[in-house]
Amino acid sequence: MTDTPARLLKLLSLLQTPREWPGGELAERLDVSPRTVRRDIDRLRELGYPVEASRGSLGGYRLVAGAAMPPLVLDDEEAVAIAVGLRAGAGHAIEGVDEASVRALAKLEQVLPSRLRHRVSALQNATVPLTRGDGATIDPQTLTTLASAATGQEALRFSYRSGDGTETKRQVEPCRLVSTGRRWYLVAYDLLRADWRTFRVDRVSEPFATGARFTPRPLPVEGGEGGAEDAARYFARSMAGRQPELLLDVRFAAPAEFVAARLPPTLGVPEPWPGPDGPDGEESEEGKAGCRLRSSSTDSLEWVALRLALVDCEFTVQGPPQLVAYLEGLGARLTRAASPGNGPGPHAVPPGNGPRSGPGRGPGHGPGHG
């Protein structure tokens, strides 16, 4: 192989395979002499790639960890696998797959050849995930467009659907994407409303980067300069102002480890409840002590009730009163659903008209959102 840049890329691709390569084998793969391999290894080292050499008849070359992350060379299959994985995680807002993952996906899709982008889309469209997150699914292309615009400080246009179904056109200066584990939100400065807003990404459609560059504005938080922590602080403050806070006090008839593994971290961490008995004086599972969850949440009443029920053990809600009332109504509806012959009771409440946590109707509603 006489093309030096192409040969260096192929050599780098071989070295990024987790194994040690004998010099003779590398020379055979590249169709060059062992001396040329040694020169190419020196060139890679000059470029910052930490290539380690071992001597002896069994010696060879391998790429080791360095002080900085060098550029990676991926073959077609590896690039497609990474893109599909990032798309799947980002599209379902899985906890732990945050803005950094979306930025990585945006960078990868930017350089993917069209043939590979087609393969990634085909694989994703043909795959049905067995489990889904609690939040709405999102088109990964929407996420990558928003992330690229925020990173490149480029104005955005998109259509936005509010909580009551109203469709509006928006033009914004995107600041940051924020993941709550269930949903993605965009923190941005709305140019038409001349104010900061948060947008639920699952309600964004037809995003378009206009190409107009902007100078980032400071966020309206103390010391806010537009960084990730400032965006998170602004988002938390924005959400807290829209949804009434629920002060939770829940006792479970199961060990704290059992409950914690089935509750989202956003609801808090249960603590062991002293004593051998669970709630209401009944012995907890396997004779172990129960646990107690005391925390606050700005999630919707309905979602909190559902997550508590999904823990799959006996529990008693001490507060707040509106959660107790909602669970009573939900329990009555579920009982009627299990006995369809009885029909709805005389005081059946139409769906959507049951007890609510307040006019906010959950995160993503109310003044300042969108």
MOQUIUR-V89678 format. One record per residue. N is the residue number from 1. BURIAL is + if it has 16 or more other C-alpha atoms within 10 Angstrom, else -. Layout:
N/BURIAL ; N/BURIAL
This chain:
1/- ; 2/- ; 3/- ; 4/- ; 5/- ; 6/- ; 7/+ ; 8/+ ; 9/- ; 10/+ ; 11/+ ; 12/+ ; 13/- ; 14/+ ; 15/+ ; 16/+ ; 17/- ; 18/- ; 19/- ; 20/+ ; 21/+ ; 22/+ ; 23/+ ; 24/- ; 25/- ; 26/+ ; 27/+ ; 28/- ; 29/- ; 30/+ ; 31/- ; 32/- ; 33/- ; 34/+ ; 35/- ; 36/- ; 37/+ ; 38/- ; 39/- ; 40/+ ; 41/+ ; 42/- ; 43/- ; 44/+ ; 45/- ; 46/- ; 47/- ; 48/- ; 49/+ ; 50/+ ; 51/+ ; 52/- ; 53/- ; 54/- ; 55/- ; 56/- ; 57/- ; 58/- ; 59/- ; 60/+ ; 61/+ ; 62/+ ; 63/+ ; 64/- ; 65/- ; 66/- ; 67/- ; 68/- ; 69/- ; 70/- ; 71/- ; 72/- ; 73/+ ; 74/- ; 75/- ; 76/- ; 77/- ; 78/- ; 79/+ ; 80/+ ; 81/- ; 82/+ ; 83/+ ; 84/+ ; 85/- ; 86/+ ; 87/+ ; 88/+ ; 89/+ ; 90/+ ; 91/+ ; 92/+ ; 93/+ ; 94/+ ; 95/+ ; 96/- ; 97/+ ; 98/+ ; 99/+ ; 100/- ; 101/+ ; 102/+ ; 103/+ ; 104/+ ; 105/+ ; 106/+ ; 107/- ; 108/+ ; 109/+ ; 110/- ; 111/- ; 112/+ ; 113/- ; 114/- ; 115/- ; 116/+ ; 117/+ ; 118/- ; 119/+ ; 120/+ ; 121/- ; 122/- ; 123/- ; 124/- ; 125/- ; 126/- ; 127/- ; 128/- ; 129/- ; 130/- ; 131/- ; 132/- ; 133/- ; 134/- ; 135/+ ; 136/+ ; 137/+ ; 138/+ ; 139/+ ; 140/+ ; 141/+ ; 142/+ ; 143/+ ; 144/+ ; 145/+ ; 146/+ ; 147/+ ; 148/+ ; 149/+ ; 150/+ ; 151/- ; 152/- ; 153/+ ; 154/+ ; 155/+ ; 156/+ ; 157/+ ; 158/+ ; 159/- ; 160/+ ; 161/+ ; 162/+ ; 163/+ ; 164/- ; 165/- ; 166/- ; 167/- ; 168/- ; 169/- ; 170/+ ; 171/+ ; 172/+ ; 173/+ ; 174/+ ; 175/+ ; 176/+ ; 177/+ ; 178/+ ; 179/+ ; 180/+ ; 181/+ ; 182/+ ; 183/+ ; 184/+ ; 185/+ ; 186/+ ; 187/+ ; 188/+ ; 189/+ ; 190/+ ; 191/- ; 192/- ; 193/- ; 194/- ; 195/- ; 196/+ ; 197/+ ; 198/+ ; 199/+ ; 200/+ ; 201/+ ; 202/+ ; 203/+ ; 204/+ ; 205/+ ; 206/- ; 207/+ ; 208/+ ; 209/+ ; 210/- ; 211/- ; 212/- ; 213/- ; 214/- ; 215/- ; 216/- ; 217/- ; 218/- ; 219/+ ; 220/- ; 221/- ; 222/- ; 223/- ; 224/+ ; 225/- ; 226/+ ; 227/- ; 228/- ; 229/- ; 230/+ ; 231/+ ; 232/+ ; 233/+ ; 234/+ ; 235/+ ; 236/- ; 237/- ; 238/+ ; 239/+ ; 240/- ; 241/- ; 242/+ ; 243/+ ; 244/+ ; 245/+ ; 246/+ ; 247/+ ; 248/+ ; 249/+ ; 250/+ ; 251/+ ; 252/+ ; 253/+ ; 254/+ ; 255/+ ; 256/+ ; 257/- ; 258/+ ; 259/+ ; 260/+ ; 261/- ; 262/- ; 263/+ ; 264/- ; 265/- ; 266/- ; 267/+ ; 268/- ; 269/+ ; 270/+ ; 271/+ ; 272/+ ; 273/+ ; 274/- ; 275/- ; 276/- ; 277/+ ; 278/+ ; 279/+ ; 280/- ; 281/- ; 282/- ; 283/+ ; 284/+ ; 285/+ ; 286/- ; 287/- ; 288/+ ; 289/+ ; 290/+ ; 291/+ ; 292/+ ; 293/+ ; 294/+ ; 295/- ; 296/- ; 297/+ ; 298/+ ; 299/+ ; 300/+ ; 301/+ ; 302/+ ; 303/- ; 304/+ ; 305/+ ; 306/- ; 307/- ; 308/+ ; 309/- ; 310/- ; 311/+ ; 312/- ; 313/- ; 314/+ ; 315/+ ; 316/+ ; 317/+ ; 318/- ; 319/- ; 320/- ; 321/- ; 322/- ; 323/+ ; 324/- ; 325/- ; 326/+ ; 327/+ ; 328/- ; 329/+ ; 330/+ ; 331/- ; 332/- ; 333/+ ; 334/- ; 335/- ; 336/+ ; 337/- ; 338/- ; 339/- ; 340/- ; 341/- ; 342/- ; 343/- ; 344/- ; 345/- ; 346/- ; 347/- ; 348/- ; 349/- ; 350/- ; 351/- ; 352/- ; 353/- ; 354/- ; 355/+ ; 356/+ ; 357/+ ; 358/- ; 359/- ; 360/+ ; 361/+ ; 362/+ ; 363/+ ; 364/+ ; 365/+ ; 366/+ ; 367/- ; 368/- ; 369/+ ; 370/+
